[in-house]
Amino acid sequence: MALTVIKKGEVQTPLAQVAEQSLAAQPPASAQPKKGQARKLSVDGIRLDIPMRLRTGHMLAIFGVSGAQFYKLRKAGKIPAPAGHIGTGKRPTPYWITTEIAPYI
């Protein structure tokens, strides 16, 4: 049988020690957003009268909706389909042209 020496003032149950260590090892949930989730991007300097590429985050900010609501609106036809995709991997990034989305705003 193993003995553990506990100094005065350091009395903790083994379960409390494990919980304390596991909580200290994890960063807070709000500190790191989930990967793959669309986040609103700044729309400063974006003009709808000249052709510019907009990513999903720009579209979220322009329409003022969440990522889930944005994809529901897109599926319902209230937001146009992307003009194209950037990249060739498994999940290429969609983009829209400002002059094409102006009528939907």
Stockholm file with secondary structure:
# STOCKHOLM 1.0

chainA/1-105         MALTVIKKGEVQTPLAQVAEQSLAAQPPASAQPKKGQARKLSVDGIRLDIPMRLRTGHMLAIFGVSGAQFYKLRKAGKIPAPAGHIGTGKRPTPYWITTEIAPYI
#=GR chainA/1-105 SS CCCCCCCTTCCCCHHHHHHHHHHHHSCCTTTSCCTTCCCCCCCTTCCSSSCCEECHHHHHHHHTCCHHHHHHHHHHTSSCCCSEEECSSSSCEEEEEHHHHGGGC
#=GC SS_cons         CCCCCCCTTCCCCHHHHHHHHHHHHSCCTTTSCCTTCCCCCCCTTCCSSSCCEECHHHHHHHHTCCHHHHHHHHHHTSSCCCSEEECSSSSCEEEEEHHHHGGGC
//
